[in-house]
Amino acid sequence: MAGNWSMTMKRLACLLTVVGFVGSAWAQDGAKLTDAVEILKKADEASKPIKSYRCTASVEGLFSTAEQMPKVTGKLVSLPPVEKRPAQFRCEAKVTKPGSSDVEEVTTGCDGDNFYVIDHKNKKVYVDVDPAVLGSFRRTAGALRMQEYGHDTPFSDEINGKVKELKGIEKVGDEECYHIHVEYAGSAEGQATEWWFSTKDFLPRRADRVRTDSASGEKGGTSLVITGLEVNPKADEKTFALTVPEGYEKVDDFAP
């Protein structure tokens, strides 16, 4: 009986050791990072290879800029350029101008050959091989882009900033994110950005970029929020093709 008891205890001890090791490994894998620079470096590595993505985005002004800048929301899909063709993209945006409750809808895109604008308010369509055909609507799609995706050095300025502080873990949409405060050095003096990086893939989901006027101390800036991010989405020629809606006029000119 003593031998059987001893053997049972040894097996139990071994089982507890294995369970403890697995639990420790799980805790280590599930642990959150606490060093802001390490998080920024991981974000830098994760963002460089992003060449194509699909997302829902919104952008609006902060502080004094809030009264001057339109609020824009939209769905964006973007693919990298192939050989000498321009990058394919399509952005379906809704724009609310300052002081107005009216929502204007506009679609901008490029099918790899032609750039186009569908102005739904005025029922006009502009198309040309020259990206200048987008007119002022070019800023609409540009504002919804997270420029750090696919950049050669997406977060080098942040990594080398004079202040890098982890503020905590917060949600952006349904995504749990590291919130990091960055203050820049050198030519970016007076600029700061609040970054939110996914705890899963380290890709940025929100960026609040703030500039403080050195003379007046007045603050202004923008807030860009990305949700529903899909990297390397499935897309074909139909995704980016221009179809002129019924009743719309195709204009032989550049958009205003």
C-alpha positions as CSV (number, residue, x, y, z in Angstrom):
1,M,0.0,0.0,0.0
2,A,2.8,2.4,0.9
3,G,4.4,1.8,-2.5
4,N,1.2,2.5,-4.3
5,W,0.6,5.6,-2.3
6,S,4.2,6.9,-3.0
7,M,3.7,6.2,-6.7
8,T,0.3,8.1,-6.7
9,M,1.9,11.1,-5.0
10,K,4.7,11.2,-7.5
11,R,2.3,11.1,-10.5
12,L,0.2,13.9,-8.9
13,A,3.3,16.0,-8.3
14,C,4.3,15.5,-12.0
15,L,0.8,16.4,-13.2
16,L,0.8,19.6,-11.1
17,T,4.3,20.5,-12.5
18,V,3.0,20.1,-16.0
19,V,-0.2,22.1,-15.3
20,G,1.9,24.8,-13.6
21,F,4.3,25.0,-16.6
22,V,1.4,25.2,-19.1
23,G,-0.3,27.9,-17.0
24,S,2.9,29.9,-16.7
25,A,3.5,29.7,-20.4
26,W,-0.1,30.8,-21.1
27,A,0.3,33.7,-18.7
28,Q,3.5,34.7,-20.4
29,D,2.0,34.5,-23.9
30,G,-1.1,36.4,-22.8
31,A,0.8,39.1,-20.8
32,K,0.6,42.7,-22.1
33,L,3.7,44.7,-22.8
34,T,4.6,47.6,-20.6
35,D,7.4,49.3,-22.5
36,A,6.3,52.0,-24.9
37,V,9.4,51.8,-27.1
38,E,9.0,48.1,-27.5
39,I,5.4,48.5,-28.5
40,L,6.4,51.2,-31.0
41,K,9.1,49.0,-32.5
42,K,6.6,46.1,-32.9
43,A,4.2,48.6,-34.6
44,D,6.9,49.7,-36.9
45,E,7.7,46.1,-37.9
46,A,4.0,45.2,-38.3
47,S,3.0,48.3,-40.4
48,K,5.9,48.1,-43.0
49,P,4.6,45.1,-45.0
50,I,0.9,46.3,-45.2
51,K,0.4,46.9,-48.9
52,S,-3.3,46.2,-49.2
53,Y,-6.2,46.6,-46.7
54,R,-9.9,47.2,-46.3
55,C,-11.4,49.2,-43.4
56,T,-14.0,51.6,-42.2
57,A,-12.5,54.9,-41.2
58,S,-13.5,58.2,-39.7
59,V,-11.7,61.5,-39.3
60,E,-12.6,64.8,-37.6
61,G,-10.9,67.9,-36.3
62,L,-9.7,68.4,-32.7
63,F,-9.7,71.5,-30.5
64,S,-9.8,74.6,-32.7
65,T,-9.7,72.5,-35.9
66,A,-13.0,70.9,-35.0
67,E,-14.8,74.1,-36.1
68,Q,-13.0,74.3,-39.5
69,M,-12.7,70.7,-40.7
70,P,-15.5,68.5,-42.1
71,K,-16.3,65.2,-40.4
72,V,-15.6,62.3,-42.8
73,T,-16.6,58.6,-42.5
74,G,-16.2,56.0,-45.1
75,K,-15.3,52.6,-46.4
76,L,-11.9,52.2,-48.0
77,V,-10.2,49.4,-49.9
78,S,-6.7,49.9,-51.3
79,L,-4.3,47.7,-53.3
80,P,-0.6,48.4,-54.2
81,P,0.5,49.5,-57.7
82,V,1.3,46.7,-60.2
83,E,4.3,47.4,-62.4
84,K,3.7,50.9,-63.9
85,R,0.0,51.1,-63.1
86,P,-1.2,53.3,-60.2
87,A,-2.5,51.8,-57.0
88,Q,-6.1,50.7,-57.1
89,F,-8.4,52.1,-54.5
90,R,-12.0,52.9,-53.8
91,C,-13.4,55.1,-51.1
92,E,-17.1,55.6,-50.4
93,A,-17.3,58.5,-48.1
94,K,-19.9,60.6,-46.2
95,V,-18.9,64.2,-45.5
96,T,-20.5,66.6,-43.0
97,K,-19.2,70.2,-43.3
98,P,-18.7,72.4,-40.3
99,G,-21.9,74.0,-39.1
100,S,-24.1,71.8,-41.2
101,S,-26.1,68.7,-40.6
102,D,-26.3,67.8,-44.3
103,V,-24.4,64.7,-45.3
104,E,-22.8,64.7,-48.7
105,E,-21.8,61.3,-50.3
106,V,-18.9,61.0,-52.7
107,T,-17.1,58.0,-54.2
108,T,-13.5,58.3,-55.3
109,G,-11.3,55.6,-56.8
110,C,-8.8,54.3,-59.3
111,D,-9.2,51.1,-61.4
112,G,-5.5,50.9,-62.1
113,D,-5.8,53.1,-65.2
114,N,-8.3,55.8,-64.6
115,F,-9.1,58.0,-61.6
116,Y,-12.7,58.9,-60.9
117,V,-15.1,60.8,-58.7
118,I,-18.8,60.1,-58.3
119,D,-20.4,63.2,-56.8
120,H,-23.7,61.9,-55.6
121,K,-25.0,65.3,-54.4
122,N,-24.8,66.8,-57.9
123,K,-25.1,63.5,-59.8
124,K,-21.9,64.1,-61.7
125,V,-19.1,61.7,-62.6
126,Y,-15.5,62.8,-63.4
127,V,-12.9,60.4,-64.9
128,D,-9.4,60.8,-66.3
129,V,-6.0,59.1,-66.3
130,D,-4.7,62.2,-64.5
131,P,-5.2,62.0,-60.7
132,A,-5.9,65.7,-60.7
133,V,-9.4,64.8,-61.9
134,L,-10.2,64.1,-58.3
135,G,-10.0,67.8,-57.5
136,S,-10.7,68.7,-53.9
137,F,-12.2,65.3,-53.3
138,R,-8.7,63.8,-53.3
139,R,-8.3,65.1,-49.8
140,T,-11.4,63.2,-48.7
141,A,-10.0,59.8,-49.5
142,G,-6.5,60.9,-48.3
143,A,-7.9,61.9,-44.9
144,L,-9.2,58.4,-44.3
145,R,-5.9,56.7,-45.0
146,M,-3.6,55.6,-42.2
147,Q,-0.4,56.8,-43.9
148,E,1.8,54.6,-41.7
149,Y,0.4,51.4,-43.4
150,G,3.1,50.2,-45.8
151,H,5.5,53.1,-45.1
152,D,9.2,52.3,-45.2
153,T,9.8,53.8,-41.8
154,P,6.3,54.1,-40.2
155,F,7.3,54.9,-36.6
156,S,10.9,56.0,-36.6
157,D,9.9,59.5,-35.5
158,E,7.9,58.1,-32.7
159,I,10.6,55.6,-31.6
160,N,13.1,58.5,-31.5
161,G,10.7,61.0,-29.9
162,K,11.6,62.8,-26.8
163,V,8.5,61.5,-24.9
164,K,7.1,57.9,-25.3
165,E,4.6,57.0,-22.6
166,L,2.2,54.1,-22.3
167,K,-1.1,55.5,-21.0
168,G,-2.9,52.2,-20.6
169,I,-5.0,49.7,-22.6
170,E,-8.2,51.0,-24.2
171,K,-10.7,49.8,-26.8
172,V,-11.0,51.3,-30.3
173,G,-14.2,49.9,-31.6
174,D,-14.0,46.2,-30.7
175,E,-10.2,46.2,-30.7
176,E,-8.2,46.2,-27.5
177,C,-5.3,48.7,-27.9
178,Y,-2.2,50.1,-26.3
179,H,-2.6,53.8,-25.8
180,I,0.8,55.6,-26.2
181,H,1.5,59.3,-25.9
182,V,4.3,60.6,-28.1
183,E,6.0,64.0,-28.2
184,Y,8.4,64.6,-31.0
185,A,11.8,66.2,-31.2
186,G,13.6,68.5,-33.6
187,S,11.5,69.9,-36.5
188,A,8.4,68.3,-35.0
189,E,8.6,70.4,-31.9
190,G,5.2,71.4,-30.6
191,Q,3.6,68.2,-32.1
192,A,2.2,65.3,-30.2
193,T,0.3,62.2,-31.1
194,E,-1.9,59.9,-29.1
195,W,-1.5,56.4,-30.7
196,W,-3.7,53.3,-30.2
197,F,-2.1,50.0,-31.3
198,S,-3.9,46.7,-31.4
199,T,-2.6,44.4,-28.6
200,K,-3.1,41.5,-31.1
201,D,-1.3,42.7,-34.3
202,F,0.3,46.0,-33.2
203,L,-1.2,47.9,-36.2
204,P,-2.5,51.4,-35.4
205,R,-6.2,51.8,-35.0
206,R,-6.4,55.4,-34.0
207,A,-4.2,58.5,-34.2
208,D,-4.9,61.8,-32.6
209,R,-2.4,64.2,-34.0
210,V,-2.1,67.5,-32.2
211,R,-0.1,70.7,-32.9
212,T,0.3,73.5,-30.4
213,D,0.9,77.0,-31.8
214,S,4.1,78.3,-30.2
215,A,2.9,81.9,-30.1
216,S,-0.7,81.6,-29.0
217,G,-0.6,78.2,-27.3
218,E,-3.8,77.2,-29.2
219,K,-4.2,73.6,-30.1
220,G,-5.5,72.0,-33.2
221,G,-5.4,68.6,-34.8
222,T,-7.1,65.6,-36.3
223,S,-8.4,62.3,-35.0
224,L,-8.4,59.3,-37.4
225,V,-10.1,56.1,-36.3
226,I,-9.8,52.7,-38.1
227,T,-12.2,49.8,-37.5
228,G,-13.0,46.5,-39.2
229,L,-9.4,46.4,-40.5
230,E,-8.8,43.6,-43.0
231,V,-5.2,43.0,-44.3
232,N,-4.6,41.6,-47.7
233,P,-8.4,41.5,-48.5
234,K,-9.9,39.6,-51.5
235,A,-10.5,42.1,-54.2
236,D,-10.9,41.9,-58.0
237,E,-11.3,44.3,-60.9
238,K,-15.0,44.7,-60.1
239,T,-14.2,46.1,-56.7
240,F,-12.5,49.2,-58.4
241,A,-14.4,49.4,-61.7
242,L,-16.3,52.6,-62.4
243,T,-20.0,52.2,-63.1
244,V,-21.9,55.5,-63.9
245,P,-25.1,55.4,-61.9
246,E,-28.3,55.9,-63.9
247,G,-29.3,59.5,-64.2
248,Y,-25.8,60.8,-63.5
249,E,-23.9,63.1,-66.0
250,K,-20.4,62.1,-67.0
251,V,-18.4,65.4,-67.1
252,D,-15.5,65.9,-69.5
253,D,-13.6,68.0,-67.0
254,F,-11.8,67.8,-63.6
255,A,-13.8,67.8,-60.4
256,P,-13.8,71.2,-58.6
